[in-house]
Amino acid sequence: MQRALKISSFFSSALLLQDRRVSYSCSRKHTKWYVMSIAVMAALVLLLMNYVLGVNSYASTGYEIKKLETSLSSLNEENKKLSLRVSETSSVAGIQLELSDSNFVQVDSAKFLRTNQLTRR
């Protein structure tokens, strides 16, 4: 009987060993699948983050461009106003107005001196 028990225990241990090998093989396949799926998910998350950051930078650049365009248009308007003011003040009428405001008097006739009258020897 012992011999019978030994034989059956031998077969059962051989079956358990074979069952463990199959189980180990299956678990290795599942582990590889899990690792690959996690790696693919991580890659997708990285790509998604890269996309979101890219869109965000484009949007930020767009707002900055719009702000600079608004500033440029206001500076152009101010430049036009200053150019108009320069042309008004450099005109003859503008100069005469400034001279009259500064209490200068308009001359009726001009008197010129000869050069020999300026130098006496």
VOPAGU-2260 file (C-alpha; in pm, 1 decimal, decimal comma):
REM VOPAGU-2260
SITE   aa  ch    i         X         Y         Z
SITE  MET   A    0       0,0       0,0       0,0
SITE  GLN   A    1     280,4     229,5      69,1
SITE  ARG   A    2     400,1     161,8    -272,5
SITE  ALA   A    3      61,5     248,4    -413,4
SITE  LEU   A    4      56,8     567,1    -215,1
SITE  LYS   A    5     400,2     657,9    -335,6
SITE  ILE   A    6     302,4     607,4    -694,6
SITE  SER   A    7     -13,0     812,0    -661,9
SITE  SER   A    8     169,2    1081,2    -471,3
SITE  PHE   A    9     435,4    1081,1    -743,1
SITE  PHE   A   10     176,0    1131,2   -1013,5
SITE  SER   A   11     -11,5    1390,5    -817,2
SITE  SER   A   12     311,0    1582,4    -748,6
SITE  ALA   A   13     402,1    1555,0   -1117,4
SITE  LEU   A   14      57,9    1686,1   -1209,3
SITE  LEU   A   15      93,5    1969,6    -959,5
SITE  LEU   A   16     435,7    2055,0   -1100,8
SITE  GLN   A   17     297,0    2055,6   -1452,8
SITE  ASP   A   18      -2,7    2260,8   -1335,9
SITE  ARG   A   19     234,8    2511,9   -1172,7
SITE  ARG   A   20     434,7    2540,6   -1497,1
SITE  VAL   A   21     119,8    2610,7   -1695,9
SITE  SER   A   22       0,8    2852,7   -1432,2
SITE  TYR   A   23     339,6    3026,6   -1428,3
SITE  SER   A   24     341,1    3043,2   -1807,5
SITE  CYS   A   25      -8,4    3190,6   -1811,5
SITE  SER   A   26      74,4    3440,6   -1540,6
SITE  ARG   A   27     385,9    3548,0   -1734,6
SITE  LYS   A   28     169,7    3604,2   -2044,2
SITE  HIS   A   29     -81,1    3804,6   -1841,8
SITE  THR   A   30     198,6    4000,2   -1676,2
SITE  LYS   A   31     348,4    4086,9   -2013,8
SITE  TRP   A   32       5,0    4193,3   -2136,2
SITE  TYR   A   33     -49,7    4412,0   -1828,0
SITE  VAL   A   34     293,8    4571,6   -1862,4
SITE  MET   A   35     237,3    4639,9   -2231,4
SITE  SER   A   36    -108,6    4786,1   -2168,6
SITE  ILE   A   37      28,0    5010,1   -1892,1
SITE  ALA   A   38     311,8    5122,2   -2120,7
SITE  VAL   A   39      64,7    5203,0   -2400,5
SITE  MET   A   40    -158,7    5394,8   -2157,7
SITE  ALA   A   41     140,3    5589,9   -2027,5
SITE  ALA   A   42     243,6    5674,7   -2384,1
SITE  LEU   A   43    -111,4    5789,3   -2464,3
SITE  VAL   A   44    -122,0    6004,9   -2151,1
SITE  LEU   A   45     211,9    6162,9   -2245,6
SITE  LEU   A   46      89,4    6231,8   -2598,9
SITE  LEU   A   47    -232,6    6382,2   -2464,7
SITE  MET   A   48     -41,3    6605,8   -2222,8
SITE  ASN   A   49     189,2    6714,1   -2506,4
SITE  TYR   A   50    -113,3    6799,6   -2722,1
SITE  VAL   A   51    -283,3    6997,0   -2444,7
SITE  LEU   A   52      34,6    7191,4   -2368,1
SITE  GLY   A   53      83,3    7266,4   -2738,4
SITE  VAL   A   54    -272,1    7394,8   -2779,4
SITE  ASN   A   55    -231,1    7600,3   -2462,0
SITE  SER   A   56      88,2    7761,1   -2589,6
SITE  TYR   A   57     -77,4    7839,9   -2924,3
SITE  ALA   A   58    -373,9    7998,6   -2747,0
SITE  SER   A   59    -145,2    8202,3   -2521,7
SITE  THR   A   60      51,7    8319,7   -2823,9
SITE  GLY   A   61    -273,3    8418,3   -2997,4
SITE  TYR   A   62    -385,3    8628,8   -2700,7
SITE  GLU   A   63     -43,2    8792,0   -2683,4
SITE  ILE   A   64     -54,9    8872,2   -3056,0
SITE  LYS   A   65    -403,4    9024,1   -3017,6
SITE  LYS   A   66    -283,7    9236,3   -2725,1
SITE  LEU   A   67      17,7    9357,6   -2923,7
SITE  GLU   A   68    -200,9    9439,1   -3225,4
SITE  THR   A   69    -429,4    9647,0   -3003,7
SITE  SER   A   70    -128,5    9828,4   -2861,2
SITE  LEU   A   71       6,9    9884,8   -3212,3
SITE  SER   A   72    -319,5   10036,3   -3333,7
SITE  SER   A   73    -336,1   10274,6   -3035,7
SITE  LEU   A   74      26,3   10376,9   -3096,2
SITE  ASN   A   75     -52,8   10439,1   -3464,7
SITE  GLU   A   76    -344,4   10663,8   -3366,1
SITE  GLU   A   77    -122,2   10854,3   -3124,7
SITE  ASN   A   78     143,6   10886,8   -3395,0
SITE  LYS   A   79    -112,7   11033,0   -3637,2
SITE  LYS   A   80    -224,9   11285,2   -3375,0
SITE  LEU   A   81     134,0   11387,4   -3304,5
SITE  SER   A   82     211,4   11419,4   -3675,6
SITE  LEU   A   83     -92,5   11643,6   -3718,1
SITE  ARG   A   84      16,2   11854,2   -3420,9
SITE  VAL   A   85     370,2   11886,5   -3562,0
SITE  SER   A   86     236,8   11994,1   -3900,4
SITE  GLU   A   87       4,3   12248,0   -3735,5
SITE  THR   A   88     277,8   12400,4   -3521,0
SITE  SER   A   89     530,7   12412,1   -3803,7
SITE  SER   A   90     292,8   12591,6   -4039,5
SITE  VAL   A   91     317,2   12969,7   -4085,0
SITE  ALA   A   92     -19,3   13029,0   -3917,3
SITE  GLY   A   93      87,7   12821,0   -3619,1
SITE  ILE   A   94     416,1   13005,8   -3585,4
SITE  GLN   A   95     238,9   13344,4   -3603,9
SITE  LEU   A   96      -6,1   13231,0   -3335,3
SITE  GLU   A   97     278,3   13126,0   -3107,0
SITE  LEU   A   98     457,8   13455,9   -3166,5
SITE  SER   A   99     146,3   13658,9   -3083,6
SITE  ASP   A  100      98,4   13450,2   -2766,1
SITE  SER   A  101     459,0   13528,2   -2668,2
SITE  ASN   A  102     397,3   13909,3   -2691,6
SITE  PHE   A  103     603,1   13959,6   -3005,7
SITE  VAL   A  104     502,3   14250,3   -3229,9
SITE  GLN   A  105     472,0   14233,1   -3606,4
SITE  VAL   A  106     718,4   14455,9   -3791,4
SITE  ASP   A  107     585,7   14690,9   -4061,2
SITE  SER   A  108     911,9   14755,3   -4238,7
SITE  ALA   A  109    1258,3   14623,9   -4191,5
SITE  LYS   A  110    1564,4   14843,9   -4169,3
SITE  PHE   A  111    1888,8   14696,8   -4285,1
SITE  LEU   A  112    2232,9   14825,5   -4200,5
SITE  ARG   A  113    2519,0   14833,5   -4439,7
SITE  THR   A  114    2823,9   14639,5   -4347,5
SITE  ASN   A  115    3051,0   14945,2   -4351,0
SITE  GLN   A  116    2830,8   15112,1   -4089,6
SITE  LEU   A  117    2881,5   14820,7   -3853,2
SITE  THR   A  118    3254,9   14844,7   -3844,6
SITE  ARG   A  119    3414,2   15176,3   -3755,7
SITE  ARG   A  120    3780,7   15224,3   -3780,0
